[in-house]
Amino acid sequence: MTRQEYHAKKARKEHARQVERKHREAAKGPMDLPFLLLTLLLTAIGLIMLFSASFPFAAYEDGDPTYYLKRQGIFAALGIAAMFVVSKINYQRWRGASRILMYTAFLLLILVIIPHNPIALTRNNATRWLGVGGFSFQPSEIAKLAVIVLFADSISKKRDKMRTLRYGILPYVGVLGVLSVLMLLEPHLSGTILIVGTGAVMMIVGGIPGWLVGTGIGGAGVAGVLFVKLAESGVIEYGSNRIAMWKDPWIDPLDEGFQMCQSLIAIGSGGLLGVGLGKSRQKFLYLPERHNDFIFSVVCEEMGLIGACLIMLLFALLILRGFWIALRARDRFGTLLVVGVTTHLGLQTFLNIAVVSGLVPATGISLPFFSYGGTALTLQLVEMGIVLSVSRQIPAPRAG
């Protein structure tokens, strides 16, 4: 090695140490307080509404009105602790975990669909869960986080290459396609929509050609209309009943349309001001999934239109604040991470509220921070921690 090469190598190492030192110092900055407070507020309100919606069923089924509250409360505490820990870790560390997360997601999704798998759990005619010793979770939750981290890491490195078919389109469409096939085999349509929608938005932000964005939106619209028409005609069996009940649940109010009818009754009963916190009537074993996917129906009944709008406003403020952080992130990787997390949160919130109000067909999707599900809540709070980690470096000068 020549003297020049030795000094050049030494200079590169010193530069790398300086960059790492700057990153450590930047990661010690203050968290974004509005985003943190909105997250904690929605978590607290979610626990209150979960207890209100679940105590009749918990008392009837388990003999303990606080059964679901206690379990969700434990996961909420773990999730909040994890959120603060993740917020103190430099978000650049997630680059190294991107492929590990994706391989783990693929493996878990394959385990779910293996026939006669003893740890695969089937509920409501769908096999979406893995369970061991009373603990269960949906691998799709891992897949959502894996897509966000992997896409953010890969897209942030490509810049102009994102406008090419080989580097900017095919690799990401391939990943989303494989995940979609695995999840539709469960079947898990709502999770597929969330993952594909989040990945597509990240590709758009990453810089794919504008004509492809329009083509994709148009193609998705055509595919949606075609699916509805084929389901109505009976060509596609999956989802045909849901389409029919979405159009008019009152044609079968005691069977296939029972869920939607009871949801609409709950929403209508709330009126402007609601019947009062804890005073819902539909949660007394009338409304199915009252503490899970249809918890927002109980919110509308107890809190009324005004209370429901206030909660939707809190979600809107959290989502807008997330995009505000994305716009001011230190680098492309941070921007894409926050865009992915915020888009996922926004899509899931919109789809859940749209389902319980009858705007779109039922898809089996939970409401973030509100619906019962410990691992889902914990992972949601971990994602909030990632956003807070990015917000810690906002005062730093923007890097490439």
Phi, psi and omega per residue, in radians:
M1 nan 2.245 -3.139
T2 -1.318 2.910 3.130
R3 -1.073 -0.718 -3.139
Q4 -1.088 -0.761 3.132
E5 -1.127 -0.670 3.130
Y6 -1.098 -0.801 -3.135
H7 -1.180 -0.634 3.101
A8 -1.121 -0.746 3.114
K9 -1.132 -0.707 3.117
K10 -1.122 -0.692 3.133
A11 -1.146 -0.695 3.115
R12 -1.105 -0.728 3.122
K13 -1.117 -0.716 3.138
E14 -1.145 -0.698 3.100
H15 -1.100 -0.736 3.131
A16 -1.091 -0.696 3.117
R17 -1.148 -0.683 3.111
Q18 -1.136 -0.729 3.109
V19 -1.096 -0.765 -3.141
E20 -1.120 -0.677 3.126
R21 -1.137 -0.712 3.109
K22 -1.112 -0.695 3.134
H23 -1.135 -0.717 3.124
R24 -1.115 -0.734 -3.139
E25 -1.169 -0.706 -3.124
A26 -1.160 -0.605 -3.116
A27 -1.203 -0.165 3.116
K28 -1.604 0.070 3.134
G29 -1.201 3.015 -3.115
P30 -1.275 2.520 3.049
M31 -1.231 2.771 3.081
D32 -1.281 1.897 -3.019
L33 -1.120 -0.787 3.116
P34 -1.004 -0.754 3.138
F35 -1.118 -0.740 3.130
L36 -1.097 -0.821 -3.101
L37 -1.141 -0.702 3.109
L38 -1.114 -0.693 3.106
T39 -1.101 -0.831 -3.134
L40 -1.145 -0.654 3.142
L41 -1.145 -0.781 3.125
L42 -1.147 -0.639 3.097
T43 -1.120 -0.762 -3.140
A44 -1.140 -0.803 3.115
I45 -1.107 -0.672 3.123
G46 -1.066 -0.713 3.113
L47 -1.150 -0.711 3.122
I48 -1.090 -0.829 -3.117
M49 -1.205 -0.573 3.087
L50 -1.107 -0.764 3.107
F51 -1.093 -0.768 -3.137
S52 -1.083 -0.722 -3.076
A53 -1.353 -0.437 -2.969
S54 -1.794 -0.314 -2.961
F55 -1.124 -0.609 3.089
P56 -1.111 -0.797 -3.135
F57 -1.170 -0.699 3.130
A58 -1.109 -0.719 3.117
A59 -1.146 -0.686 -3.125
Y60 -1.266 -0.745 -3.023
E61 -1.497 -0.702 -3.018
D62 -2.032 -0.157 -3.126
G63 1.326 0.177 -3.128
D64 -2.382 1.842 -3.105
P65 -1.027 -0.434 -3.082
T66 -1.686 0.214 -3.036
Y67 -0.967 -0.938 -3.086
Y68 -1.236 -0.618 3.124
L69 -1.089 -0.781 -3.100
K70 -1.135 -0.753 3.137
R71 -1.150 -0.779 3.130
Q72 -1.173 -0.632 3.130
G73 -1.091 -0.668 3.113
I74 -1.111 -0.795 3.137
F75 -1.196 -0.563 3.089
A76 -1.132 -0.750 3.120
A77 -1.114 -0.759 3.099
L78 -1.107 -0.719 -3.130
G79 -1.139 -0.713 3.128
I80 -1.152 -0.732 3.089
A81 -1.068 -0.769 3.117
A82 -1.117 -0.636 3.124
M83 -1.062 -0.787 -3.136
F84 -1.188 -0.648 3.111
V85 -1.133 -0.842 -3.130
V86 -1.099 -0.624 -3.119
S87 -1.137 -0.397 -3.136
K88 -1.591 -0.110 3.112
I89 -1.619 2.344 3.101
N90 -1.011 2.152 -3.059
Y91 -1.086 -0.296 3.088
Q92 -1.086 -0.398 3.135
R93 -1.122 -0.382 -3.129
W94 -1.210 -0.325 3.108
R95 -1.003 -0.780 -3.105
G96 -1.184 -0.344 -3.100
A97 -1.644 -0.077 -2.990
S98 -1.068 -0.872 -3.094
R99 -1.273 -0.596 3.095
I100 -1.086 -0.769 3.109
L101 -1.066 -0.740 -3.101
M102 -1.198 -0.753 3.109
Y103 -1.095 -0.680 3.104
T104 -1.104 -0.741 3.136
A105 -1.096 -0.777 3.109
F106 -1.032 -0.803 -3.111
L107 -1.074 -0.796 -3.109
L108 -1.178 -0.677 3.115
L109 -1.159 -0.599 3.074
I110 -1.190 -0.705 3.109
L111 -1.031 -0.639 -3.108
V112 -1.094 -0.704 -3.001
I113 -1.623 -0.006 3.079
I114 -1.163 2.181 -3.111
P115 -1.049 2.434 3.065
H116 1.076 0.475 3.083
N117 -1.287 2.109 -3.050
P118 -1.168 -0.361 -3.124
I119 -1.713 -0.019 3.065
A120 -1.502 2.256 -3.058
L121 -1.906 2.366 3.133
T122 -1.924 2.204 3.106
R123 -2.407 2.350 3.130
N124 0.936 0.763 3.077
N125 1.128 0.393 3.089
A126 -2.375 2.371 3.117
T127 -1.814 1.635 -3.046
R128 -2.134 -0.045 -2.977
W129 -2.090 2.643 2.908
L130 -2.024 2.366 -3.090
G131 -2.435 2.404 3.088
V132 -2.450 2.148 3.049
G133 1.034 0.713 3.118
G134 1.471 -0.115 3.102
F135 -1.799 2.217 -3.136
S136 -2.344 2.684 3.102
F137 -2.727 2.841 3.098
Q138 -1.734 2.078 3.081
P139 -0.985 -0.416 3.133
S140 -1.076 -0.487 3.103
E141 -1.151 -0.680 3.065
I142 -1.160 -0.683 -3.116
A143 -1.105 -0.673 3.134
K144 -1.068 -0.831 3.133
L145 -1.145 -0.666 -3.129
A146 -1.091 -0.742 3.120
V147 -1.084 -0.767 -3.121
I148 -1.066 -0.840 -3.073
V149 -1.235 -0.780 -3.115
L150 -1.133 -0.804 3.137
F151 -1.118 -0.717 3.142
A152 -1.091 -0.754 -3.132
D153 -1.142 -0.833 -3.062
S154 -1.246 -0.842 -3.085
I155 -1.120 -0.631 -3.098
S156 -1.129 -0.345 -3.102
K157 -1.620 -0.166 -2.950
K158 -1.731 -0.597 3.128
R159 0.902 -1.972 -3.038
D160 -1.120 -0.413 3.136
K161 -1.157 -0.303 3.123
M162 -1.157 -0.253 3.132
R163 -1.540 -0.010 -3.127
T164 -1.768 2.636 -3.128
L165 -1.201 -0.700 -3.044
R166 -1.212 -0.753 -3.040
Y167 -1.771 -0.474 -3.025
G168 -1.802 -0.239 -3.068
I169 -2.093 -1.064 -2.982
L170 -1.016 -0.766 -3.119
P171 -1.054 -0.706 -3.075
Y172 -1.353 -0.669 3.064
V173 -1.105 -0.641 3.116
G174 -1.106 -0.802 3.124
V175 -1.089 -0.826 3.140
L176 -1.119 -0.628 3.136
G177 -1.141 -0.789 3.127
V178 -1.113 -0.784 3.113
L179 -1.076 -0.713 -3.129
S180 -1.090 -0.765 3.131
V181 -1.068 -0.820 -3.133
L182 -1.070 -0.706 -3.085
M183 -1.354 -0.570 3.109
L184 -1.246 -0.384 3.079
L185 -1.279 -0.258 -3.106
E186 -1.204 -0.838 -0.091
P187 -1.584 2.674 -3.134
H188 -2.510 1.358 -3.065
L189 -1.157 -0.761 -3.090
S190 -1.109 -0.729 3.101
G191 -1.116 -0.643 3.103
T192 -1.113 -0.762 3.117
I193 -1.061 -0.744 -3.132
L194 -1.100 -0.820 -3.089
I195 -1.172 -0.807 -3.140
V196 -1.133 -0.741 3.129
G197 -1.102 -0.762 3.119
T198 -1.118 -0.812 3.130
G199 -1.076 -0.689 -3.135
A200 -1.133 -0.743 3.124
V201 -1.104 -0.704 3.125
M202 -1.134 -0.642 3.077
M203 -1.140 -0.699 3.115
I204 -1.092 -0.820 3.119
V205 -1.120 -0.566 -3.139
G206 -1.220 -0.311 3.022
G207 1.975 0.462 3.084
I208 -1.188 2.779 -3.074
P209 -1.015 2.530 -3.105
G210 -1.087 -0.640 -3.124
W211 -1.107 -0.544 -3.134
L212 -1.253 -0.558 3.093
V213 -1.092 -0.857 3.117
G214 -1.081 -0.708 3.119
T215 -1.107 -0.735 -3.132
G216 -1.130 -0.772 3.129
I217 -1.110 -0.780 3.104
G218 -1.093 -0.739 3.130
G219 -1.120 -0.696 3.112
A220 -1.123 -0.699 3.104
G221 -1.106 -0.781 3.125
V222 -1.106 -0.734 3.138
A223 -1.101 -0.693 3.119
G224 -1.111 -0.818 3.125
V225 -1.107 -0.732 -3.136
L226 -1.106 -0.717 3.123
F227 -1.078 -0.776 3.131
V228 -1.071 -0.781 -3.115
K229 -1.134 -0.747 -3.138
L230 -1.177 -0.644 3.104
A231 -1.171 -0.691 3.123
E232 -1.134 -0.633 -3.098
S233 -1.434 -0.155 3.124
G234 1.552 -0.006 3.113
V235 -1.127 -0.717 3.061
I236 -1.811 2.103 -3.103
E237 -1.358 -0.716 -3.109
Y238 -1.152 2.155 3.076
G239 1.555 -0.087 -3.086
S240 -1.119 -0.721 3.108
N241 -1.141 -0.668 -3.140
R242 -1.146 -0.666 3.107
I243 -1.121 -0.770 -3.127
A244 -1.111 -0.748 -3.130
M245 -1.261 -0.464 3.078
W246 -1.180 -0.694 -3.127
K247 -1.241 -0.674 3.134
D248 -2.806 1.561 -3.115
P249 -1.178 -0.290 -3.075
W250 -1.363 -0.082 3.070
I251 -1.306 -0.319 3.090
D252 -2.564 1.134 -2.983
P253 -1.245 -0.237 -3.106
L254 -1.800 -0.026 -3.126
D255 -2.367 -1.684 -3.052
E256 -1.123 -0.593 -3.112
G257 -1.638 0.101 -3.046
F258 -1.047 -0.809 -3.112
Q259 -1.004 -0.870 -3.074
M260 -1.210 -0.670 3.132
C261 -1.098 -0.788 -3.133
Q262 -1.159 -0.600 3.088
S263 -1.133 -0.781 3.139
L264 -1.168 -0.621 3.076
I265 -1.102 -0.745 3.133
A266 -1.092 -0.803 -3.126
I267 -1.112 -0.772 -3.135
G268 -1.185 -0.569 -3.130
S269 -1.176 -0.436 -3.096
G270 -1.238 -0.516 -3.129
G271 1.038 -2.538 -3.086
L272 -1.412 -0.754 -3.025
L273 -1.896 -0.188 3.127
G274 1.503 2.902 -3.141
V275 -1.502 -0.141 3.131
G276 1.972 2.547 -3.120
L277 -1.052 2.197 3.122
G278 1.511 -0.033 -3.016
K279 -1.871 0.265 3.099
S280 -1.052 2.462 3.069
R281 -1.682 -0.561 -3.089
Q282 -1.165 -0.429 -3.117
K283 -1.288 -0.204 3.131
F284 -1.424 1.121 3.028
L285 1.154 0.303 3.010
Y286 -1.617 -0.942 -3.078
L287 -1.480 2.014 3.054
P288 -1.182 2.660 3.101
E289 0.980 0.620 -3.073
R290 -1.183 -0.435 3.109
H291 -1.786 0.098 -3.096
N292 -2.126 -1.935 -3.034
D293 -1.132 -0.471 -3.056
F294 -1.890 0.501 3.129
I295 -1.164 -0.475 -3.134
F296 -1.171 -0.435 3.051
S297 -1.116 -0.700 3.096
V298 -1.175 -0.666 3.070
V299 -1.006 -0.820 -3.137
C300 -1.121 -0.680 -3.122
E301 -1.199 -0.733 -3.056
E302 -1.473 -0.609 -3.061
M303 -1.793 -0.203 3.121
G304 1.293 -3.098 -3.133
L305 -1.066 -0.702 -3.107
I306 -1.139 -0.820 3.137
G307 -1.114 -0.732 3.121
A308 -1.102 -0.697 3.115
C309 -1.154 -0.625 3.107
L310 -1.134 -0.711 3.106
I311 -1.167 -0.717 3.076
M312 -1.104 -0.591 3.091
L313 -1.133 -0.700 3.103
L314 -1.088 -0.745 3.081
F315 -1.092 -0.742 -3.136
A316 -1.093 -0.728 3.122
L317 -1.125 -0.708 3.115
L318 -1.105 -0.765 -3.132
I319 -1.148 -0.776 3.119
L320 -1.112 -0.685 3.112
R321 -1.142 -0.633 3.083
G322 -1.067 -0.793 3.118
F323 -1.179 -0.552 3.063
W324 -1.079 -0.746 3.100
I325 -1.129 -0.698 3.137
A326 -1.056 -0.721 -3.124
L327 -1.141 -0.450 -3.072
R328 -1.904 0.208 -3.132
A329 -1.104 2.736 -3.059
R330 -1.143 -0.634 -3.061
D331 -2.578 3.107 -3.112
R332 -1.111 -0.660 -3.141
F333 -1.069 -0.802 3.100
G334 -1.102 -0.735 3.115
T335 -1.043 -0.825 -3.097
L336 -1.186 -0.642 3.078
L337 -1.021 -0.870 -3.087
V338 -1.196 -0.677 3.084
V339 -1.050 -0.751 3.131
G340 -1.091 -0.853 -3.136
V341 -1.103 -0.792 -3.083
T342 -1.205 -0.689 3.099
T343 -1.109 -0.769 3.107
H344 -1.039 -0.793 3.116
L345 -1.086 -0.796 -3.113
G346 -1.133 -0.777 3.128
L347 -1.095 -0.764 -3.107
Q348 -1.145 -0.728 3.119
T349 -1.113 -0.818 -3.134
F350 -1.072 -0.815 -3.080
L351 -1.128 -0.698 3.131
N352 -1.096 -0.855 -3.128
I353 -1.136 -0.638 3.111
A354 -1.148 -0.638 3.138
V355 -1.189 -0.882 -3.045
V356 -1.188 -0.393 3.125
S357 -1.650 -0.035 3.095
G358 1.463 0.207 3.139
L359 -1.260 -0.618 3.101
V360 -2.290 2.818 3.123
P361 -1.090 2.675 3.133
A362 -1.076 2.318 -3.102
T363 -2.224 -0.041 3.136
G364 1.227 1.009 -3.085
I365 -2.198 2.410 -3.050
S366 -1.553 2.836 3.090
L367 -1.684 2.100 -3.113
P368 -0.930 2.411 3.091
F369 1.262 -0.251 -3.053
F370 -1.917 -0.877 -3.040
S371 -1.154 2.584 3.132
Y372 -1.204 2.334 3.137
G373 2.757 1.767 -3.006
G374 -1.150 -0.858 -3.103
T375 -1.155 -0.638 3.111
A376 -1.104 -0.764 3.130
L377 -1.119 -0.743 3.138
T378 -1.076 -0.785 3.136
L379 -1.171 -0.609 3.071
Q380 -1.076 -0.727 3.138
L381 -1.241 -0.566 3.034
V382 -1.094 -0.734 3.095
E383 -1.086 -0.670 3.065
M384 -1.106 -0.618 3.083
G385 -1.117 -0.627 3.081
I386 -1.091 -0.769 3.115
V387 -1.083 -0.739 3.133
L388 -1.143 -0.590 3.082
S389 -1.114 -0.726 3.088
V390 -1.127 -0.671 -3.103
S391 -1.148 -0.424 3.133
R392 -1.140 -0.403 -3.072
Q393 -1.801 0.131 -3.125
I394 -1.055 -0.672 3.126
P395 -1.151 -0.309 -3.093
A396 -1.265 2.670 3.093
P397 -1.106 2.462 -3.068
R398 -1.176 2.314 3.087
A399 -1.753 3.028 -3.067
G400 -1.143 nan nan
